[in-house]
Amino acid sequence: MIATVKKTKNRVISAKDIVRDYHITYQTVNHYTDFGLLPVLAKKGNVRFYDKDLVAKRLKEIKLLMNEGYSLRLIRKKLIGI
C-alpha cells in the first residue's frame, strides 16, 4: 500500500487535504467514506488517501444532487448503485 501511495503521489489526496481544499468538515469526509461515496485508495498509519480525480468528481456530483433535493441515500444509489 505504501508503495502505491508513493508511486501515485500527485494523484492522491489525504482526508486532511480534502477538508482544506473543498471546505468541508472532517466529519463530512468520514461520513462520505463510511457511506461508500469516497472510497479509500490507500492507508498509511492513520492517514487515508483518496483518488484526487474521483474526489473532485464525486464532491461536485454530491453537491449538485443535494442542491436538487436528493437525499444522501439516493445520491449513493445514483452514483454507485448501492
Secondary structure, DSSP 8 states (H G I E B T S, - for coil): -HHHHHHTGGGEEEHHHHHHHHT--HHHHHHHHHTTSS---EEETTEEEEEHHHHHHHHHHHHHHHHTT--HHHHHHHHH--
